[in-house]
């Protein structure tokens, strides 16, 4: 804001509201509010209020009218009791003593695991199913980071349960698909009993044929003598489409192999 870089400021505010608050914190609130733990519920409500109130003051210069209306509906901070409008309320500033680098690093690590779990769910077309998740970590200290966030992984990754496995722990059960998170972390999702491997293989093989047909059609087009006269921009777009189709085919082939492995383990 001090540098008048409104584009970057807008992007960061959007990320705060959409991803940090709505996609993460509000989702993590749900089990707490259903738990019956009054102290935890009270603390969670207070945190949500602080996030909303501060977020509205951050957003006010960009959306003055709606933020004013919403801010007026919230309880006042004790030090803002005399502020009759969000326009005269102090603009938020960073509080260095509130920084918790270790907690932030652990949470970012957890979110990387959740991202991998969500991608697996999307790849396998899981919607309402809640498979068991197993996170294998080759580093003991990083295992400790994740072990304290297992319930958060289960909530955000839509898992029935989460087991964090470190060096020396038993392996995940058979019938799991695996995704690599980083050089020491992999997540396994138990698909046995949730999906029918044989049926999924049939679907994927049909899809592979459709993708291969698109690839063959594009390559035939590229081989035409008249294609040399095609504008460079169109050629670049065609090359990008071909690359995406080939990547899609490779991912589809990998899923077929995963399900064949599951079929063999069944």
C-alpha positions, 0 to 999 in steps of 0.5 A, a space after each residue: 500500500 505504501 508503494 501504491 502497488 494496488 494490483 499486488 495488494 488486491 491479489 494478497 487481500 483476495 488470497 487472504 479472504 478466499 484461501 486463508 480464511 474461507 478455504 482453510 480457517 472456516 473449514 477447520 472451524 466446522 469440526 470444532 463447532 460440532 465438537 461440544 468443547 465450549 472453550 474451543 468454540 469460544 476461542 474459535 469464534 473470537 479468532 473468526 471475529 478478529 479475522 473478519 474485523 481486521 480483514 474488512 479494515 484491510 479491504 476498505 480502501 478497495 471496497 468502501 461501501 460493502 466493508 462499511 456495511 459489514 463492519 457496522 454489524 460486527 462488535 467493536 474492538 475495545 480500542 475502537 469504541 469511539 470509531 463511528 465508521 470504518 473510515 476513521 478506524 486505524 488501518 491494520 499494521 503488521 505486529 512483529 511480536 505476533 509472528 510465529 515462523 515455526 508454526 507458519 512453516 509447519 502449516 505450510 508443510 501441512 497445506 502441501 500435503 493437503 494439496 496433494 490429497 485434494 489432487 488425488 481426490 480430483 484425479 480419481 473422481 472422489 466426491 463424497 467418499 472419505 478414504 483413509 490417508 497415510 502420510 509417510 515422512 522420512 524425516 523424524 522432525 518433519 513427522 513431528 510437525 505433521 503429527 500435531 496437524 493430523 486432524 487438520 489434514 483429515 478435515 481439509 483433505 476429506 479423509 476418514 482418518 490420517 496416520 502420519 508414518 515416520 522412520 521405523 513405522 509400519 507401511 501403509 496397507 495394500 490397496 493405496 495410491 501414492 503421490 509425492 509431496 516432496 523429497 521426504 514426504 509421500 501421501 497414500 490414499 486407500 482406494 481399495 473398497 472405495 473404487 472398483 479397479 476393473 471398472 475404473 480401468 475400463 473408463 480410463 482406457 476409453 478415455 485414453 483412446 479419446 485422448 490418443 485420437 485427439 493427439 493423432 488428429 493434431 499430428 495429422 494436421 501438423 503433417 499437412 503440406 499447407 501447415 507451413 503457411 500457418 501463422 506462428 501464433 496459431 502454431 504455438 497454440 497448437 503446440 501447447 494443445 498437443 503438449 497438454 494432450 500428451 501430458 493428459 495421456 501420460 497422467 491417464 496411463 499412470 492412473 491405469 497402472 495404479 488401478 492395475 496395482 490395486 487390482 493385483 492387491 485385491 
